[in-house]
Amino acid sequence: MKIKKAARRYLRQLEHRLHEAKLSLKSGGHSHSDEERILERHIGELLVNGHSRTAVDIGAGDGIRWSNTYALYRRGWRGVGFEADSRKVAKLAEAYKFYPAVSLCQCRVTPANVVPLLRAYEIPEDFSVLNLDIDSYDYWVLDALLESFRPRLIVTEINEKIPPPIEFVVKFDPDFELRHHFYGYSIQSLSELCARHDYALIELEYNNAFLAPRELGGVRPLDAADAYRRGYLERPDRQEKFYLNQNMEILHTLSPEEGVKFINQFFSEHRGRYDVGIARPTPVELAHR
């Protein structure tokens, strides 16, 4: 019996080493763009020594491809990944099996269950990193989560096609199914959510926004327009990376009022399932005009 246990342990260790060797051949990390490196920089700058080293991934996918958390789990962080797609869950289980401090939950996270789920997994209220990417009603999940938790760093996908000052939010729908371009929220709506919860928008990497609580030392807030311009609009390879966005590129040439009309026409089949409008300028923005 002891020989069998030792053999199984050896085979598992060998499998793990082969897995790590395979991953080491992958260049550029696991993230879609440079999110992994950016997150590492913000962790070094904003998180104090002794932080919880806990990462929560809502919409974890297969756990490796385009993951903003897998590099953290490989370094010994604890946490949990949530994924509803059964096809991805099998791959996610394989990705996490070498990391006993990381749990997997196959479920659809909603505004109603996100807080109970995190508490069930004993996630600290001020846990270190949240990654949110469910391609649907992300706004409402984040809003509900921030009522009870205060993660130190957040990475959340925006709908990058919709420029500020246009506010766009997909309404909560428990039966939501992803449609091309129709999902999520605009960076302007994210900025509004940040303001209500006293968070700062600190960086945008194409369609992934980085947030942090304003009370953290070293936080340098950006407004939605600056973040969007630096992180998406003026990136020289933007149209190459996001070539599927060509049929919405016109939004960058329209006034906000014209943009809202275009969005209503473009998403006419989804009428009533989203909110769209134009943000009012803040006193600070007015003073700089």
C-alpha positions in Angstrom: 0.0 0.0 0.0 2.8 2.4 0.9 4.5 1.6 -2.4 1.3 2.4 -4.3 0.9 5.7 -2.5 4.5 6.6 -3.2 4.1 5.8 -6.8 0.9 7.9 -7.2 2.6 10.8 -5.4 5.7 10.5 -7.7 3.5 10.3 -10.8 1.5 13.4 -9.7 4.7 15.3 -9.0 6.1 14.3 -12.5 2.8 15.4 -14.1 3.0 18.7 -12.3 6.6 19.3 -13.4 5.6 18.5 -17.0 2.7 20.9 -16.7 4.9 23.6 -15.4 7.5 23.0 -18.2 4.8 23.2 -20.8 3.6 26.5 -19.4 7.1 27.9 -19.2 7.3 27.6 -23.0 4.4 30.0 -23.4 5.6 33.5 -24.0 3.8 36.6 -22.8 2.1 35.0 -19.8 -1.5 33.8 -19.6 -3.4 37.1 -20.1 -5.0 38.3 -23.3 -2.6 41.3 -23.6 -0.4 42.7 -20.9 -2.8 42.4 -18.0 -0.7 39.9 -16.0 2.3 42.3 -15.9 0.1 45.3 -15.1 -1.6 43.5 -12.3 1.8 42.4 -10.9 3.0 46.0 -10.9 -0.1 47.3 -9.1 0.2 44.5 -6.5 3.8 45.6 -5.9 2.9 49.2 -5.6 -0.4 49.1 -3.8 -0.6 46.0 -1.6 1.2 46.0 1.7 3.2 43.0 2.9 1.0 40.5 4.6 -2.0 41.0 2.3 -4.3 38.0 2.0 -2.8 36.7 -1.3 -6.4 35.7 -2.2 -7.7 36.0 -5.7 -11.3 35.5 -6.9 -11.9 34.8 -10.6 -15.6 35.2 -11.7 -15.8 33.9 -15.2 -12.6 32.0 -15.0 -13.0 30.3 -18.4 -10.6 27.3 -18.8 -8.3 28.7 -16.1 -5.2 29.3 -18.3 -6.0 30.9 -21.6 -6.6 34.7 -21.2 -6.4 34.3 -17.4 -5.5 37.2 -15.2 -5.3 35.0 -12.1 -3.5 31.8 -13.0 0.0 33.2 -12.6 -1.0 34.2 -9.0 -2.3 30.7 -8.3 0.9 29.2 -9.6 2.8 31.3 -7.1 0.9 29.9 -4.2 -2.1 32.3 -3.9 -5.3 30.9 -2.6 -8.7 31.6 -4.1 -11.7 30.4 -6.1 -12.6 30.3 -9.7 -16.3 30.5 -10.8 -17.4 29.3 -14.2 -20.8 28.3 -15.6 -19.8 26.8 -18.9 -19.5 23.0 -18.4 -17.2 22.7 -21.4 -14.7 25.1 -19.8 -15.1 23.6 -16.3 -13.5 20.3 -17.2 -10.4 22.2 -18.4 -10.6 24.5 -15.4 -10.5 21.5 -13.1 -7.3 20.3 -14.9 -5.8 23.8 -14.5 -6.4 24.0 -10.8 -5.7 20.4 -9.8 -2.1 21.1 -8.8 -3.1 23.9 -6.5 -4.9 22.7 -3.4 -5.5 26.2 -2.1 -7.6 27.1 -5.2 -11.2 25.9 -5.4 -13.5 25.6 -8.4 -17.2 26.3 -8.4 -19.4 25.5 -11.4 -22.2 28.0 -11.2 -23.7 31.1 -12.7 -22.7 34.0 -10.5 -25.5 36.6 -10.2 -26.1 39.8 -8.2 -28.2 37.8 -5.8 -25.7 35.0 -5.1 -22.2 36.6 -5.4 -21.9 37.7 -1.8 -23.2 34.3 -0.3 -20.8 32.5 -2.6 -17.8 34.4 -1.5 -18.7 34.0 2.1 -19.2 30.2 1.6 -15.6 30.0 0.4 -14.5 32.1 3.4 -13.1 34.9 1.2 -11.8 37.9 3.3 -13.8 41.1 2.9 -10.6 42.9 1.8 -9.2 40.1 -0.4 -6.4 41.0 -2.7 -7.6 40.6 -6.3 -10.9 40.2 -8.1 -11.1 39.3 -11.7 -14.6 39.8 -13.3 -15.4 38.7 -16.8 -18.8 37.1 -17.4 -19.7 38.9 -20.6 -23.1 39.8 -19.5 -24.5 41.7 -16.5 -21.0 42.3 -15.0 -22.1 45.8 -13.7 -24.7 44.4 -11.4 -22.5 41.6 -10.0 -19.7 44.1 -9.2 -22.2 46.5 -7.7 -23.6 43.8 -5.4 -20.2 42.5 -4.5 -18.9 45.9 -3.5 -21.7 46.4 -1.0 -20.1 43.7 1.2 -16.5 43.3 0.0 -13.7 45.7 -0.7 -11.1 43.9 -2.9 -7.7 45.7 -3.0 -7.4 45.4 -6.8 -10.1 44.7 -9.4 -9.6 43.7 -13.1 -12.9 43.9 -15.0 -13.8 43.6 -18.6 -15.6 46.6 -20.2 -17.4 46.9 -23.5 -14.6 48.7 -25.2 -16.6 49.7 -28.3 -18.6 52.4 -26.4 -16.6 55.5 -25.7 -17.1 58.1 -23.0 -19.1 60.0 -22.1 -21.7 57.4 -23.2 -23.1 55.3 -20.4 -24.1 51.9 -21.4 -25.2 49.0 -19.1 -26.8 45.7 -20.0 -29.6 45.0 -17.5 -29.7 42.0 -15.3 -31.3 39.0 -17.0 -31.0 35.5 -15.5 -31.4 34.0 -18.9 -28.9 36.3 -20.6 -27.1 34.8 -23.7 -24.1 36.5 -25.1 -24.7 38.2 -28.4 -22.0 39.9 -30.6 -21.2 43.3 -29.1 -24.1 43.2 -26.7 -22.8 42.6 -23.2 -21.3 44.3 -20.2 -20.9 48.0 -19.6 -19.0 51.0 -21.0 -16.0 52.6 -19.2 -18.2 55.6 -18.4 -20.7 53.5 -16.5 -17.8 51.7 -14.7 -16.5 55.1 -13.7 -19.9 56.0 -12.3 -20.0 52.7 -10.3 -16.5 53.5 -9.0 -17.5 56.9 -7.8 -20.5 55.4 -5.8 -18.2 52.9 -4.1 -15.2 55.2 -3.6 -13.0 53.2 -6.0 -10.6 54.7 -8.5 -10.1 53.7 -12.2 -6.3 53.4 -12.3 -5.6 51.9 -15.8 -7.1 50.4 -18.9 -5.5 47.7 -21.0 -7.6 47.6 -24.1 -10.8 46.1 -22.7 -9.7 45.3 -19.1 -10.0 48.1 -16.5 -8.0 48.1 -13.3 -9.6 49.5 -10.1 -8.5 50.1 -6.5 -10.0 51.6 -3.4 -9.3 55.3 -3.2 -8.0 55.0 0.4 -5.0 52.9 -0.7 -1.7 54.8 -0.6 -0.3 55.4 -4.0 -3.5 55.3 -6.0 -3.5 57.6 -9.0 -7.0 57.9 -10.3 -7.9 58.5 -14.0 -11.1 59.8 -15.4 -12.9 57.6 -18.0 -11.9 59.8 -21.0 -8.2 59.7 -20.2 -8.2 56.0 -19.3 -10.0 55.2 -22.6 -7.8 57.3 -24.7 -4.5 55.9 -23.3 -5.6 52.4 -22.9 -7.7 51.8 -26.0 -8.4 54.5 -28.5 -4.9 55.7 -29.2 -3.2 52.3 -29.1 -1.6 51.8 -32.5 -2.6 48.1 -32.8 -6.2 48.6 -31.6 -8.0 48.0 -34.9 -5.8 45.0 -35.6 -6.5 43.4 -32.2 -10.2 44.3 -32.3 -10.9 43.9 -36.0 -14.4 42.6 -35.2 -15.3 46.0 -33.8 -15.2 47.7 -37.3 -19.0 47.9 -37.5 -19.0 50.1 -34.4 -15.9 52.3 -35.2 -18.3 55.1 -36.3 -18.9 55.8 -32.7 -15.5 57.5 -32.5 -16.6 60.1 -35.1 -20.1 60.9 -33.7 -21.2 63.4 -31.0 -22.4 61.7 -27.8 -26.0 62.5 -28.8 -25.5 60.9 -32.2 -23.7 58.0 -30.6 -26.7 57.2 -28.4 -28.9 57.2 -31.4 -26.6 54.9 -33.2 -26.4 52.5 -30.3 -30.2 52.4 -30.1 -30.4 51.6 -33.8 -27.6 49.0 -33.6 -29.1 47.2 -30.6 -32.7 47.7 -31.7 -33.4 44.0 -31.2 -32.3 44.3 -27.6 -34.5 47.3 -26.8 -35.5 47.4 -23.2 -32.6 45.1 -22.1 -30.1 47.9 -21.6 -29.7 51.5 -20.4 -27.9 54.1 -22.4 -27.3 57.8 -21.9 -24.7 60.6 -21.7 -22.8 61.3 -18.5 -23.1 64.8 -17.0 -19.7 66.4 -16.7 -18.4 66.8 -13.1 -17.4 70.2 -11.7 -13.7 69.2 -12.2 -14.3 68.4 -15.8 -16.2 71.6 -16.4 -13.3 73.6 -14.8 -10.8 72.1 -17.3 -12.9 73.0 -20.4 
